[in-house]
Amino acid sequence: MRATSLRALAALAARTNLSMSRWDFVAAYFQGDLEEGEVVYCRAPPGYEAIGADGRARVCQVVKPVYGMAQAGRRWQRSLFPWLRDWGFRQCESDPGVFTAQRDVGGVKQRLVVGCYVDDLFTLYDDDQPGSLYSDFTAALAERWNVEDKGPVSDLLNVDITRDADSILLRQENYIAQLVSTFLPGGIPSSFHRNHAPAADDLPKL
């Protein structure tokens, strides 16, 4: 899911009063699968090295995508996305990490939108009662994958998300503070202009 999709989904939730929640896949890459016939070897992790009879270090065959593999993220994606489509979701063409589903429940059309970002699911739904589309989906999700329900979403993609009665506010104050702490540990230099446009004042006006 792209950052622009996060903003669009937040706007959709605010406009249509959809609830928002976040689910986390535990050790997501390990839940993926290698492609049929794919063989990958790696060095043994520290403390598990073994020397063969020929005096050479042995290697390990990888049976699951592991963090550090170049293709691990893609293998995880190719495990999760087909499952979502098989469950009944329609994949967005403009952002393949966004999926939508609809279903009539008691004559009422229910909607469910899912945004995928690596090991996070950003879900939008209009009903979470037993028998609802969202309830059935989360039950199937927990049965198939090792996931944790993080509850109402408060942050995602380094964006803080705050909701009140009729609006949703997206901010990056904490992320900016983290960047400043990392790259400017001594604080913002006095030579930096505060509250000033990042351009000269004498630029010609259009």
MDAnalysis code that builds the backbone (N, CA, C; Angstrom):
import MDAnalysis as mda
import numpy as np

u = mda.Universe.empty(618, n_residues=206, atom_resindex=np.repeat(np.arange(206), 3), trajectory=True)
u.add_TopologyAttr("name", ["N", "CA", "C"] * 206)
u.add_TopologyAttr("resid", np.arange(1, 207))
u.add_TopologyAttr("resname", ["MET", "ARG", "ALA", "THR", "SER", "LEU", "ARG", "ALA", "LEU", "ALA", "ALA", "LEU", "ALA", "ALA", "ARG", "THR", "ASN", "LEU", "SER", "MET", "SER", "ARG", "TRP", "ASP", "PHE", "VAL", "ALA", "ALA", "TYR", "PHE", "GLN", "GLY", "ASP", "LEU", "GLU", "GLU", "GLY", "GLU", "VAL", "VAL", "TYR", "CYS", "ARG", "ALA", "PRO", "PRO", "GLY", "TYR", "GLU", "ALA", "ILE", "GLY", "ALA", "ASP", "GLY", "ARG", "ALA", "ARG", "VAL", "CYS", "GLN", "VAL", "VAL", "LYS", "PRO", "VAL", "TYR", "GLY", "MET", "ALA", "GLN", "ALA", "GLY", "ARG", "ARG", "TRP", "GLN", "ARG", "SER", "LEU", "PHE", "PRO", "TRP", "LEU", "ARG", "ASP", "TRP", "GLY", "PHE", "ARG", "GLN", "CYS", "GLU", "SER", "ASP", "PRO", "GLY", "VAL", "PHE", "THR", "ALA", "GLN", "ARG", "ASP", "VAL", "GLY", "GLY", "VAL", "LYS", "GLN", "ARG", "LEU", "VAL", "VAL", "GLY", "CYS", "TYR", "VAL", "ASP", "ASP", "LEU", "PHE", "THR", "LEU", "TYR", "ASP", "ASP", "ASP", "GLN", "PRO", "GLY", "SER", "LEU", "TYR", "SER", "ASP", "PHE", "THR", "ALA", "ALA", "LEU", "ALA", "GLU", "ARG", "TRP", "ASN", "VAL", "GLU", "ASP", "LYS", "GLY", "PRO", "VAL", "SER", "ASP", "LEU", "LEU", "ASN", "VAL", "ASP", "ILE", "THR", "ARG", "ASP", "ALA", "ASP", "SER", "ILE", "LEU", "LEU", "ARG", "GLN", "GLU", "ASN", "TYR", "ILE", "ALA", "GLN", "LEU", "VAL", "SER", "THR", "PHE", "LEU", "PRO", "GLY", "GLY", "ILE", "PRO", "SER", "SER", "PHE", "HIS", "ARG", "ASN", "HIS", "ALA", "PRO", "ALA", "ALA", "ASP", "ASP", "LEU", "PRO", "LYS", "LEU"])
u.atoms.positions = np.array([
    [0.845, -1.190, 0.000],
    [0.000, 0.000, 0.000],
    [0.880, 1.240, 0.000],
    [0.569, 2.163, -0.895],
    [1.338, 3.391, -0.999],
    [0.840, 4.431, 0.021],
    [1.690, 5.414, 0.272],
    [1.308, 6.476, 1.205],
    [0.089, 7.238, 0.698],
    [0.002, 7.422, -0.610],
    [-1.172, 8.103, -1.171],
    [-2.440, 7.297, -0.928],
    [-2.333, 5.967, -0.952],
    [-3.496, 5.120, -0.679],
    [-3.921, 5.226, 0.777],
    [-2.941, 5.351, 1.670],
    [-3.280, 5.542, 3.085],
    [-4.104, 6.808, 3.265],
    [-3.693, 7.885, 2.622],
    [-4.448, 9.140, 2.735],
    [-5.836, 8.995, 2.117],
    [-5.912, 8.314, 0.982],
    [-7.208, 8.136, 0.324],
    [-8.142, 7.286, 1.180],
    [-7.630, 6.223, 1.781],
    [-8.468, 5.355, 2.610],
    [-8.907, 6.074, 3.884],
    [-8.024, 6.903, 4.442],
    [-8.414, 7.682, 5.623],
    [-9.532, 8.655, 5.264],
    [-9.435, 9.270, 4.091],
    [-10.499, 10.177, 3.640],
    [-11.800, 9.420, 3.423],
    [-11.704, 8.223, 2.854],
    [-12.898, 7.395, 2.653],
    [-13.541, 7.048, 3.988],
    [-12.729, 6.673, 4.964],
    [-13.259, 6.319, 6.281],
    [-13.944, 7.513, 6.937],
    [-13.349, 8.700, 6.792],
    [-13.951, 9.893, 7.384],
    [-15.265, 10.252, 6.689],
    [-15.305, 10.117, 5.377],
    [-16.483, 10.524, 4.617],
    [-17.645, 9.552, 4.809],
    [-17.349, 8.252, 4.905],
    [-18.410, 7.247, 4.978],
    [-18.550, 6.626, 6.362],
    [-17.807, 7.166, 7.345],
    [-17.899, 6.711, 8.731],
    [-17.538, 5.234, 8.885],
    [-16.496, 4.794, 8.181],
    [-16.016, 3.423, 8.330],
    [-15.063, 3.344, 9.517],
    [-15.128, 2.231, 10.239],
    [-14.176, 1.998, 11.326],
    [-12.832, 1.585, 10.739],
    [-11.758, 1.845, 11.480],
    [-10.412, 1.520, 11.017],
    [-9.690, 0.699, 12.086],
    [-9.055, -0.383, 11.661],
    [-8.276, -1.191, 12.598],
    [-7.009, -1.674, 11.915],
    [-6.119, -2.197, 12.724],
    [-4.817, -2.648, 12.224],
    [-4.535, -4.061, 12.714],
    [-4.063, -4.897, 11.805],
    [-3.658, -6.255, 12.125],
    [-2.192, -6.430, 11.757],
    [-1.485, -7.209, 12.561],
    [-0.050, -7.411, 12.347],
    [0.243, -8.896, 12.149],
    [0.973, -9.219, 11.081],
    [1.414, -10.593, 10.850],
    [2.699, -10.837, 11.641],
    [2.696, -11.849, 12.475],
    [3.862, -12.165, 13.297],
    [4.912, -12.848, 12.424],
    [6.127, -12.273, 12.390],
    [7.211, -12.825, 11.574],
    [6.688, -13.168, 10.175],
    [6.192, -12.145, 9.490],
    [5.458, -12.333, 8.233],
    [6.226, -13.147, 7.199],
    [7.496, -12.853, 6.990],
    [8.233, -13.540, 5.925],
    [8.287, -15.047, 6.154],
    [8.364, -15.457, 7.406],
    [8.403, -16.888, 7.700],
    [7.086, -17.583, 7.361],
    [6.022, -16.810, 7.189],
    [4.731, -17.395, 6.843],
    [4.544, -17.517, 5.331],
    [5.502, -17.014, 4.577],
    [5.451, -17.158, 3.128],
    [5.984, -18.512, 2.682],
    [5.977, -18.757, 1.398],
    [6.450, -20.025, 0.837],
    [7.369, -19.759, -0.344],
    [8.402, -20.582, -0.447],
    [9.253, -20.527, -1.623],
    [8.501, -21.110, -2.807],
    [8.884, -20.702, -4.005],
    [8.243, -21.240, -5.186],
    [8.659, -22.695, -5.396],
    [7.802, -23.438, -6.071],
    [8.089, -24.847, -6.318],
    [9.393, -24.979, -7.104],
    [10.293, -25.816, -6.596],
    [11.571, -26.036, -7.256],
    [12.641, -25.020, -6.912],
    [12.291, -24.009, -6.140],
    [13.264, -22.974, -5.772],
    [14.175, -23.490, -4.664],
    [15.470, -23.399, -4.868],
    [16.453, -23.894, -3.898],
    [17.364, -22.727, -3.518],
    [17.451, -22.462, -2.221],
    [18.264, -21.361, -1.711],
    [19.123, -21.888, -0.566],
    [20.395, -21.524, -0.574],
    [21.308, -21.906, 0.500],
    [21.824, -20.643, 1.186],
    [22.207, -20.797, 2.435],
    [22.784, -19.673, 3.166],
    [23.799, -20.185, 4.177],
    [24.631, -19.295, 4.643],
    [25.577, -19.659, 5.690],
    [24.830, -19.906, 6.995],
    [25.373, -20.762, 7.832],
    [24.755, -21.038, 9.124],
    [24.852, -19.801, 10.005],
    [23.846, -19.543, 10.816],
    [23.889, -18.374, 11.705],
    [24.992, -18.524, 12.746],
    [25.462, -17.427, 13.316],
    [26.520, -17.491, 14.329],
    [26.151, -18.433, 15.470],
    [27.105, -19.273, 15.849],
    [26.871, -20.243, 16.919],
    [26.407, -21.591, 16.420],
    [26.058, -21.679, 15.130],
    [25.580, -22.939, 14.561],
    [26.447, -23.390, 13.386],
    [27.607, -22.786, 13.246],
    [28.484, -23.183, 12.160],
    [28.939, -24.628, 12.340],
    [29.067, -25.329, 11.219],
    [29.533, -26.723, 11.241],
    [30.569, -26.902, 10.140],
    [31.581, -27.676, 10.431],
    [32.655, -27.950, 9.476],
    [32.512, -29.376, 8.976],
    [32.512, -29.562, 7.676],
    [32.381, -30.889, 7.097],
    [33.684, -31.658, 7.139],
    [33.635, -32.919, 6.699],
    [34.821, -33.784, 6.703],
    [35.924, -33.225, 5.818],
    [35.559, -32.431, 4.831],
    [36.565, -31.853, 3.942],
    [37.167, -30.568, 4.498],
    [36.750, -30.197, 5.720],
    [37.292, -29.006, 6.341],
    [36.637, -27.717, 5.920],
    [35.636, -27.807, 5.096],
    [34.950, -26.613, 4.621],
    [33.664, -26.382, 5.424],
    [33.283, -25.120, 5.554],
    [32.074, -24.798, 6.319],
    [30.832, -25.290, 5.573],
    [29.925, -25.900, 6.303],
    [28.678, -26.358, 5.705],
    [27.706, -25.187, 5.540],
    [26.783, -25.327, 4.621],
    [25.741, -24.332, 4.412],
    [24.389, -24.954, 4.722],
    [23.387, -24.101, 4.881],
    [22.033, -24.558, 5.205],
    [21.117, -24.312, 4.014],
    [20.192, -25.245, 3.801],
    [19.179, -25.033, 2.775],
    [17.983, -24.336, 3.409],
    [17.557, -23.269, 2.791],
    [16.438, -22.479, 3.297],
    [15.134, -23.147, 2.884],
    [14.232, -23.362, 3.825],
    [12.944, -23.983, 3.518],
    [11.794, -22.977, 3.594],
    [12.060, -21.803, 4.172],
    [11.067, -20.734, 4.255],
    [11.761, -19.415, 3.951],
    [11.047, -18.460, 3.370],
    [11.658, -17.144, 3.167],
    [12.113, -16.569, 4.504],
    [13.326, -16.057, 4.540],
    [13.872, -15.504, 5.775],
    [14.258, -14.050, 5.535],
    [14.278, -13.294, 6.613],
    [14.662, -11.890, 6.520],
    [16.113, -11.801, 6.048],
    [16.341, -10.975, 5.065],
    [17.674, -10.853, 4.481],
    [17.754, -11.429, 3.081],
    [16.822, -12.315, 2.740],
    [16.762, -12.831, 1.374],
    [16.220, -11.758, 0.446],
    [16.858, -11.617, -0.718],
    [16.423, -10.585, -1.658],
    [14.973, -10.774, -2.085],
    [14.541, -12.022, -2.206],
    [13.195, -12.298, -2.711],
    [12.191, -12.589, -1.598],
    [12.564, -12.419, -0.332],
    [11.675, -12.788, 0.774],
    [10.377, -11.994, 0.746],
    [10.467, -10.693, 0.512],
    [9.260, -9.869, 0.488],
    [8.312, -10.273, -0.621],
    [8.865, -10.597, -1.782],
    [8.018, -10.996, -2.908],
    [7.375, -12.356, -2.650],
    [8.100, -13.270, -2.025],
    [7.514, -14.578, -1.712],
    [6.371, -14.416, -0.711],
    [6.524, -13.518, 0.253],
    [5.456, -13.257, 1.217],
    [4.245, -12.674, 0.506],
    [4.485, -11.726, -0.384],
    [3.389, -11.119, -1.132],
    [2.651, -12.160, -1.966],
    [3.392, -13.058, -2.606],
    [2.765, -14.072, -3.455],
    [2.077, -15.170, -2.648],
    [2.263, -15.159, -1.346],
    [1.518, -16.076, -0.488],
    [0.234, -15.415, 0.015],
    [0.338, -14.133, 0.405],
    [-0.806, -13.433, 0.989],
    [-1.821, -12.980, -0.056],
    [-1.365, -12.367, -1.146],
    [-2.289, -11.781, -2.109],
    [-3.220, -12.803, -2.752],
    [-2.732, -13.971, -3.197],
    [-3.665, -14.978, -3.741],
    [-4.700, -15.424, -2.721],
    [-4.289, -15.516, -1.459],
    [-5.248, -15.914, -0.425],
    [-6.359, -14.874, -0.299],
    [-6.018, -13.602, -0.333],
    [-7.029, -12.543, -0.256],
    [-7.979, -12.602, -1.455],
    [-7.433, -12.827, -2.638],
    [-8.291, -12.915, -3.828],
    [-9.197, -14.134, -3.752],
    [-8.659, -15.253, -3.294],
    [-9.471, -16.472, -3.168],
    [-10.573, -16.296, -2.129],
    [-10.332, -15.467, -1.131],
    [-11.344, -15.254, -0.089],
    [-12.503, -14.416, -0.619],
    [-12.280, -13.698, -1.699],
    [-13.364, -12.908, -2.279],
    [-13.051, -11.443, -2.493],
    [-11.814, -11.052, -2.242],
    [-11.439, -9.653, -2.427],
    [-11.139, -9.358, -3.892],
    [-11.356, -8.108, -4.247],
    [-10.986, -7.601, -5.562],
    [-9.760, -6.707, -5.394],
    [-8.717, -6.980, -6.167],
    [-7.468, -6.236, -6.042],
    [-7.536, -4.936, -6.830],
    [-7.092, -3.860, -6.204],
    [-7.106, -2.545, -6.845],
    [-6.069, -2.495, -7.965],
    [-6.433, -1.934, -9.100],
    [-5.518, -1.868, -10.235],
    [-4.460, -0.785, -10.048],
    [-4.831, 0.342, -9.465],
    [-3.885, 1.440, -9.301],
    [-2.915, 1.221, -8.149],
    [-3.296, 0.410, -7.168],
    [-2.416, 0.054, -6.056],
    [-2.673, -1.403, -5.700],
    [-1.813, -2.323, -6.136],
    [-2.038, -3.760, -5.899],
    [-2.066, -4.146, -4.427],
    [-1.653, -3.236, -3.538],
    [-1.673, -3.546, -2.117],
    [-2.990, -3.226, -1.439],
    [-3.987, -2.807, -2.212],
    [-5.305, -2.468, -1.663],
    [-6.348, -3.435, -2.232],
    [-7.200, -3.959, -1.357],
    [-8.225, -4.929, -1.744],
    [-9.575, -4.490, -1.192],
    [-10.646, -4.792, -1.942],
    [-11.992, -4.440, -1.503],
    [-12.911, -5.650, -1.614],
    [-13.908, -5.690, -0.745],
    [-14.906, -6.770, -0.781],
    [-16.246, -6.197, -0.352],
    [-17.313, -6.774, -0.894],
    [-18.677, -6.388, -0.531],
    [-19.523, -7.635, -0.376],
    [-20.541, -7.528, 0.468],
    [-21.454, -8.658, 0.648],
    [-22.761, -8.152, 1.235],
    [-23.877, -8.714, 0.780],
    [-25.181, -8.394, 1.355],
    [-25.408, -9.254, 2.592],
    [-25.681, -8.605, 3.693],
    [-25.954, -9.305, 4.953],
    [-27.299, -8.808, 5.463],
    [-28.309, -9.656, 5.402],
    [-29.639, -9.264, 5.850],
    [-30.210, -8.120, 5.045],
    [-29.886, -8.085, 3.741],
    [-30.388, -7.014, 2.893],
    [-29.585, -5.727, 2.970],
    [-28.524, -5.737, 3.745],
    [-27.671, -4.557, 3.890],
    [-26.317, -4.846, 3.256],
    [-25.868, -3.966, 2.383],
    [-24.574, -4.158, 1.727],
    [-23.461, -3.713, 2.663],
    [-22.567, -4.644, 2.981],
    [-21.433, -4.334, 3.843],
    [-20.163, -4.248, 3.005],
    [-19.269, -3.342, 3.438],
    [-18.020, -3.125, 2.720],
    [-16.830, -3.428, 3.612],
    [-15.763, -3.872, 2.977],
    [-14.513, -4.146, 3.684],
    [-13.364, -3.769, 2.754],
    [-12.474, -2.939, 3.243],
    [-11.303, -2.516, 2.480],
    [-10.065, -2.881, 3.274],
    [-9.083, -3.464, 2.594],
    [-7.853, -3.883, 3.242],
    [-6.667, -3.275, 2.499],
    [-5.787, -2.618, 3.251],
    [-4.541, -2.112, 2.699],
    [-3.381, -2.881, 3.286],
    [-2.538, -3.454, 2.446],
    [-1.424, -4.290, 2.902],
    [-0.108, -3.527, 2.803],
    [0.647, -3.501, 3.885],
    [1.985, -2.926, 3.862],
    [2.917, -3.862, 4.627],
    [3.640, -4.689, 3.889],
    [4.567, -5.686, 4.422],
    [3.828, -6.579, 5.426],
    [3.997, -6.345, 6.731],
    [3.371, -7.216, 7.727],
    [2.199, -6.550, 8.434],
    [1.685, -5.466, 7.871],
    [0.539, -4.767, 8.464],
    [-0.665, -4.817, 7.537],
    [-1.851, -4.965, 8.133],
    [-3.103, -4.847, 7.406],
    [-3.878, -3.665, 7.984],
    [-4.219, -2.725, 7.119],
    [-5.043, -1.575, 7.487],
    [-6.445, -1.867, 6.986],
    [-7.390, -2.087, 7.898],
    [-8.731, -2.531, 7.505],
    [-9.770, -1.457, 7.785],
    [-10.684, -1.281, 6.834],
    [-11.818, -0.372, 6.953],
    [-13.091, -1.196, 6.836],
    [-14.029, -0.986, 7.738],
    [-15.245, -1.799, 7.743],
    [-16.386, -1.016, 8.363],
    [-17.606, -1.453, 8.073],
    [-18.773, -0.740, 8.595],
    [-19.536, -1.515, 9.666],
    [-19.152, -2.769, 9.913],
    [-19.864, -3.570, 10.924],
    [-18.930, -4.674, 11.398],
    [-18.817, -4.849, 12.709],
    [-17.962, -5.909, 13.237],
    [-18.734, -6.899, 14.114],
    [-20.057, -6.899, 13.982],
    [-20.864, -7.832, 14.751],
    [-20.681, -9.258, 14.240],
    [-20.939, -10.277, 15.085],
    [-20.839, -11.666, 14.619],
    [-21.694, -11.894, 13.377],
    [-21.114, -12.573, 12.390],
    [-21.812, -12.821, 11.141],
    [-21.610, -11.752, 10.099],
    [-20.944, -10.663, 10.484],
    [-20.683, -9.586, 9.525],
    [-19.531, -9.971, 8.606],
    [-19.371, -9.219, 7.528],
    [-18.286, -9.468, 6.584],
    [-16.933, -9.345, 7.277],
    [-16.765, -8.312, 8.082],
    [-15.492, -8.104, 8.777],
    [-15.226, -9.225, 9.780],
    [-16.248, -9.629, 10.514],
    [-16.086, -10.695, 11.503],
    [-15.686, -12.006, 10.840],
    [-16.331, -12.348, 9.725],
    [-15.983, -13.579, 9.020],
    [-14.564, -13.516, 8.460],
    [-14.191, -12.340, 7.949],
    [-12.844, -12.203, 7.387],
    [-11.779, -12.348, 8.465],
    [-11.939, -11.673, 9.585],
    [-10.910, -11.741, 10.628],
    [-10.818, -13.146, 11.228],
    [-11.937, -13.863, 11.271],
    [-11.894, -15.248, 11.756],
    [-11.084, -16.117, 10.794],
    [-11.321, -15.940, 9.494],
    [-10.557, -16.690, 8.496],
    [-9.094, -16.275, 8.505],
    [-8.843, -14.992, 8.716],
    [-7.472, -14.483, 8.765],
    [-6.698, -15.128, 9.911],
    [-7.307, -15.161, 11.093],
    [-6.638, -15.734, 12.263],
    [-6.474, -17.239, 12.144],
    [-7.373, -17.894, 11.394],
    [-7.263, -19.339, 11.214],
    [-6.133, -19.695, 10.254],
    [-5.935, -18.863, 9.232],
    [-4.920, -19.160, 8.212],
    [-3.530, -18.647, 8.587],
    [-3.457, -17.473, 9.227],
    [-2.174, -16.832, 9.484],
    [-1.976, -16.585, 10.976],
    [-0.737, -16.415, 11.351],
    [-0.405, -16.020, 12.725],
    [-0.447, -14.496, 12.782],
    [-1.527, -13.953, 13.332],
    [-1.736, -12.506, 13.326],
    [-2.082, -12.015, 14.734],
    [-1.906, -10.713, 14.912],
    [-2.285, -10.055, 16.157],
    [-3.204, -8.881, 15.835],
    [-4.300, -8.779, 16.567],
    [-5.232, -7.671, 16.407],
    [-4.709, -6.484, 17.206],
    [-4.301, -5.426, 16.514],
    [-3.748, -4.245, 17.175],
    [-4.834, -3.233, 17.545],
    [-6.085, -3.544, 17.221],
    [-7.181, -2.663, 17.582],
    [-7.282, -1.455, 16.661],
    [-7.982, -0.418, 17.105],
    [-8.136, 0.789, 16.279],
    [-6.773, 1.345, 15.877],
    [-6.641, 1.697, 14.614],
    [-5.341, 2.135, 14.114],
    [-4.988, 3.511, 14.672],
    [-3.739, 3.653, 15.115],
    [-3.264, 4.938, 15.633],
    [-2.022, 5.414, 14.891],
    [-1.334, 4.507, 14.213],
    [-0.176, 4.896, 13.416],
    [0.087, 3.837, 12.361],
    [0.585, 4.292, 11.219],
    [0.892, 3.397, 10.108],
    [1.757, 4.162, 9.111],
    [2.759, 3.509, 8.569],
    [3.664, 4.125, 7.593],
    [4.276, 5.415, 8.142],
    [4.642, 5.394, 9.422],
    [5.229, 6.565, 10.085],
    [4.265, 7.752, 10.136],
    [2.982, 7.472, 10.044],
    [1.954, 8.505, 10.115],
    [1.101, 8.259, 11.359],
    [0.953, 9.289, 12.188],
    [0.071, 9.208, 13.353],
    [-1.352, 9.521, 12.905],
    [-2.289, 8.676, 13.314],
    [-3.672, 8.801, 12.872],
    [-4.562, 9.073, 14.078],
    [-5.257, 10.210, 14.049],
    [-6.149, 10.598, 15.142],
    [-7.540, 10.835, 14.578],
    [-8.536, 10.312, 15.278],
    [-9.914, 10.440, 14.798],
    [-10.779, 11.111, 15.854],
    [-11.630, 12.053, 15.401],
    [-12.626, 12.614, 16.298],
    [-14.002, 12.380, 15.692],
    [-14.982, 13.139, 16.093],
    [-16.365, 12.859, 15.701],
    [-16.575, 12.861, 14.193],
    [-15.971, 13.815, 13.483],
    [-16.286, 13.931, 12.060],
    [-15.063, 14.128, 11.171],
    [-13.880, 13.832, 11.683],
    [-12.687, 14.007, 10.856],
    [-11.587, 13.046, 11.293],
    [-10.610, 12.868, 10.418],
    [-9.434, 12.045, 10.694],
    [-8.208, 12.891, 10.394],
    [-7.305, 12.976, 11.354],
    [-6.118, 13.812, 11.218],
    [-4.891, 12.926, 11.043],
    [-4.108, 13.194, 9.997],
    [-2.864, 12.484, 9.733],
    [-1.702, 13.427, 10.013],
    [-0.775, 13.009, 10.848],
    [0.365, 13.843, 11.205],
    [1.637, 13.001, 11.197],
    [2.774, 13.674, 11.068],
    [4.067, 12.991, 11.120],
    [4.999, 13.681, 12.118],
    [4.447, 14.240, 13.163],
    [5.253, 14.938, 14.156],
    [6.269, 14.004, 14.815],
    [5.835, 12.814, 15.211],
    [6.751, 11.879, 15.869],
    [7.849, 11.413, 14.933],
    [7.500, 11.187, 13.670],
    [8.493, 10.755, 12.690],
    [9.510, 11.859, 12.439],
    [9.043, 13.090, 12.323],
    [9.950, 14.219, 12.119],
    [10.862, 14.390, 13.331],
    [10.300, 14.257, 14.528],
    [11.108, 14.373, 15.748],
    [12.172, 13.280, 15.792],
    [11.807, 12.080, 15.327],
    [12.771, 10.981, 15.287],
    [13.901, 11.278, 14.300],
    [13.565, 11.838, 13.144],
    [14.584, 12.195, 12.156],
    [15.517, 13.275, 12.705],
    [14.936, 14.268, 13.366],
    [15.755, 15.334, 13.943],
    [16.691, 14.773, 14.997],
    [16.171, 13.865, 15.846],
    [16.994, 13.274, 16.899],
    [18.133, 12.443, 16.316],
    [17.867, 11.787, 15.171],
    [18.884, 10.934, 14.563],
    [19.946, 11.735, 13.816],
    [19.508, 12.700, 13.007],
    [20.441, 13.410, 12.137],
    [20.880, 14.770, 12.670],
    [20.172, 15.288, 13.666],
    [20.556, 16.557, 14.292],
    [20.522, 16.380, 15.808],
    [21.396, 15.508, 16.357],
    [21.329, 15.217, 17.806],
    [21.562, 16.433, 18.675],
    [22.240, 17.458, 18.123],
    [22.474, 18.668, 18.900],
    [21.369, 19.684, 18.794],
    [20.289, 19.299, 18.126],
    [19.195, 20.233, 17.928],
    [19.297, 20.930, 16.590],
    [18.296, 21.694, 16.255],
    [18.268, 22.406, 14.977],
    [19.220, 23.598, 15.045],
    [20.195, 23.687, 14.143],
    [21.136, 24.814, 14.162],
    [20.416, 26.149, 14.021],
    [20.979, 27.162, 14.639],
    [20.366, 28.485, 14.596],
    [20.362, 29.067, 13.191],
    [21.244, 28.545, 12.314],
    [21.292, 29.052, 10.944],
    [20.102, 28.587, 10.115],
    [19.361, 27.577, 10.612],
    [18.179, 27.099, 9.900],
    [17.056, 28.122, 10.059],
    [16.354, 28.387, 8.955],
    [15.229, 29.316, 9.008],
    [13.982, 28.579, 9.492],
    [13.337, 29.113, 10.483],
    [12.088, 28.541, 10.977],
    [10.902, 29.305, 10.368],
    [9.859, 28.552, 10.065],
    [8.634, 29.155, 9.524],
    [8.935, 30.072, 8.339],
    [9.774, 29.593, 7.466],
    [10.187, 30.396, 6.317],
    [10.094, 29.527, 5.076],
    [9.568, 30.084, 4.015],
    [9.454, 29.323, 2.774],
    [10.836, 28.912, 2.277],
    [10.994, 27.685, 1.799],
    [12.307, 27.214, 1.334],
    [12.658, 27.759, -0.041],
    [12.571, 29.079, -0.207],
    [12.890, 29.718, -1.482],
    [13.144, 31.197, -1.225],
    [13.790, 31.825, -2.172],
    [14.091, 33.242, -2.032],
    [12.812, 34.072, -2.123],
    [12.808, 35.209, -1.438],
    [11.624, 36.062, -1.427],
    [11.424, 36.807, -2.744],
    [12.493, 36.920, -3.544],
    [12.405, 37.728, -4.753],
    [12.114, 36.913, -6.004],
    [11.598, 35.696, -5.826],
    [11.228, 34.898, -6.987],
    [10.074, 35.568, -7.726],
    [10.091, 35.560, -9.057],
    [8.976, 36.174, -9.795],
    [7.685, 35.426, -9.542],
    [6.595, 36.159, -9.471],
    [5.292, 35.555, -9.241],
    [4.649, 35.187, -10.556],
    [3.908, 34.072, -10.543],
    [3.217, 33.636, -11.755],
    [1.939, 34.438, -11.958],
])
